[in-house]
Amino acid sequence: MPFNLPNLITLSRIVLIPVFVIAFYIPDVSWKHLLVTAIFFVASVSDLIDGYLARKMNLTSAFGAFLDPVADKLMVATALVLLVGKHPGFALAIPAAIIVGREITISALREWMATIGGNDKVKVSMVGKFKTGAQMLAIGCLLFEKPLGWFPSLTAGYVLLYMAAILTLWSMLVYLTAAWPSLTKEKSDN
């Protein structure tokens, strides 16, 4: 495993997950929402930083390419599970299930496409990047929860999460469409 700065930043995102969970369950104190949101924000921003540094410093690696999306999916899934537990009901559970279900589907699709040499067909798309941005903003707003002056964080979080769920379905459709010829090709017996 190459221990370089981008990979260490990615690993730190995974290490932040138990810290994030513990902070989420701190008994209600005035600064709890700020702490939980800050931890999630640091993890989200570190995703941008590690990728930028890996490209800028020419430190891209197979390990980093594997670990980066894993770290993102673990943090997002953890946050969504915690939020659905705090706000039970279909309003949050539906977009959370769509987001987590899409991540499982696309991860499996990418793994399968790699086995047949077709991973270039399921590379990250621009829709996927918008989806990730909307998810991070939505989750941040939902975690902060309290109104920020005139800004209704919780309501904005729900709206953004539904936007993220729509982008999630759209990006999944883009990936499945690209992979469809490979998925439906008859296996030759030769």
C-alpha positions in Angstrom: 0.0 0.0 0.0 1.5 3.3 -1.0 1.6 5.6 2.0 1.4 9.0 0.3 -0.4 12.2 1.4 -3.5 11.6 -0.8 -4.0 8.1 0.5 -3.4 9.1 4.1 -6.1 11.8 3.7 -8.4 9.1 2.3 -7.7 6.8 5.2 -8.3 9.7 7.6 -11.9 9.9 6.2 -12.5 6.3 7.2 -10.9 6.9 10.6 -13.4 9.8 11.0 -16.4 7.5 10.7 -16.4 6.2 14.3 -15.6 9.7 15.6 -18.6 10.9 13.6 -20.9 8.2 15.0 -19.7 9.0 18.6 -20.3 12.7 18.0 -23.8 12.0 16.6 -24.7 10.3 19.8 -23.4 12.9 22.2 -26.3 14.0 24.4 -27.9 17.1 23.2 -25.6 20.1 23.9 -25.7 23.4 22.2 -22.6 22.7 20.0 -23.5 19.1 19.0 -25.0 19.9 15.6 -22.1 22.1 14.7 -19.6 19.4 15.7 -21.3 16.6 13.8 -21.7 18.8 10.7 -18.1 19.9 10.9 -16.8 16.4 11.0 -18.9 15.5 8.0 -17.8 18.7 6.2 -14.1 17.9 6.9 -14.7 14.4 5.5 -16.4 15.8 2.4 -13.8 18.4 1.7 -11.0 15.9 2.2 -12.5 13.9 -0.7 -11.8 16.9 -3.0 -8.4 17.5 -1.5 -7.1 13.9 -1.8 -8.1 13.6 -5.5 -6.6 17.0 -6.3 -3.3 16.3 -4.6 -3.1 12.8 -6.1 -3.4 14.3 -9.6 -1.3 17.5 -8.9 1.6 15.6 -7.2 1.3 12.6 -9.7 0.6 10.3 -6.8 -2.3 8.4 -8.2 -2.3 4.7 -7.3 -4.5 1.6 -7.7 -4.9 1.6 -3.9 -6.1 5.2 -3.9 -8.5 4.6 -6.8 -10.0 1.7 -4.9 -10.1 3.4 -1.4 -11.4 6.8 -2.3 -14.9 5.7 -3.4 -15.1 3.2 -0.6 -14.4 6.0 2.0 -17.0 8.2 0.4 -19.7 5.5 0.4 -18.9 4.4 3.9 -19.3 8.0 5.2 -22.5 8.7 3.2 -24.1 5.4 4.2 -23.2 5.9 7.8 -24.6 9.4 7.9 -27.8 8.3 6.1 -28.4 5.4 8.5 -27.9 7.7 11.5 -30.3 10.3 10.1 -33.0 7.8 9.2 -32.7 6.4 12.8 -33.1 9.9 14.2 -35.9 10.9 11.8 -37.8 7.6 11.1 -40.4 7.6 8.4 -40.6 7.4 4.6 -39.7 11.0 3.9 -36.0 10.3 4.7 -36.0 6.5 4.3 -37.0 6.6 0.6 -34.2 8.9 -0.7 -31.7 7.2 1.7 -32.6 3.7 0.3 -32.3 5.0 -3.3 -28.9 6.5 -2.6 -27.5 3.4 -0.8 -29.2 1.0 -3.2 -27.6 2.9 -6.2 -24.2 2.7 -4.6 -24.4 -1.0 -4.1 -25.7 -1.5 -7.7 -23.0 0.6 -9.3 -20.2 -0.9 -7.2 -21.3 -4.4 -8.3 -21.6 -3.1 -11.9 -18.1 -1.7 -11.8 -16.7 -4.9 -10.3 -18.4 -7.0 -13.0 -17.4 -4.6 -15.8 -13.8 -4.8 -14.6 -13.8 -8.6 -14.9 -14.8 -8.3 -18.6 -12.4 -5.4 -19.3 -15.2 -2.8 -19.6 -14.5 -0.5 -16.7 -13.9 2.4 -19.1 -17.6 2.3 -19.8 -18.6 3.0 -16.1 -16.1 5.7 -15.2 -17.4 8.6 -13.0 -19.6 10.9 -15.0 -20.4 14.6 -14.5 -23.9 13.6 -13.3 -22.2 11.5 -10.7 -20.2 14.5 -9.5 -23.3 16.6 -9.2 -25.0 13.8 -7.3 -22.2 13.6 -4.9 -22.2 17.4 -4.3 -26.0 17.4 -3.7 -25.7 14.5 -1.3 -22.9 16.2 0.7 -24.9 19.4 0.9 -28.1 17.6 1.8 -26.5 15.5 4.5 -24.7 18.5 5.9 -28.0 20.4 6.2 -29.8 17.5 7.7 -27.0 17.0 10.3 -27.0 20.7 11.2 -30.8 20.5 11.5 -31.3 23.9 13.3 -32.2 27.0 11.3 -29.2 29.1 10.5 -30.6 32.6 10.8 -33.3 32.7 8.1 -32.0 29.6 6.4 -34.1 26.4 7.2 -31.4 23.8 7.3 -33.6 20.8 7.9 -36.1 21.7 5.1 -33.2 22.5 2.7 -31.6 19.2 3.6 -34.8 17.3 2.7 -35.1 19.2 -0.6 -31.5 18.6 -1.5 -31.7 15.0 -0.5 -34.6 14.4 -2.9 -32.6 16.3 -5.6 -29.6 14.0 -4.8 -31.9 10.9 -5.1 -33.1 12.1 -8.5 -29.5 12.7 -9.6 -28.7 9.3 -8.1 -31.2 7.5 -10.3 -30.2 9.5 -13.3 -26.5 8.7 -12.9 -27.4 5.0 -12.3 -29.3 5.1 -15.6 -26.3 6.6 -17.4 -24.0 3.8 -16.1 -26.5 1.1 -16.8 -27.1 2.4 -20.3 -23.3 2.5 -21.0 -23.0 -1.1 -19.6 -26.2 -2.4 -21.2 -24.6 -3.9 -24.4 -22.1 -5.9 -22.1 -24.9 -6.9 -19.8 -27.1 -8.3 -22.5 -24.5 -9.8 -24.7 -24.9 -13.6 -25.1 -22.0 -15.5 -23.7 -20.3 -17.4 -26.4 -19.4 -21.1 -25.8 -16.2 -20.9 -27.8 
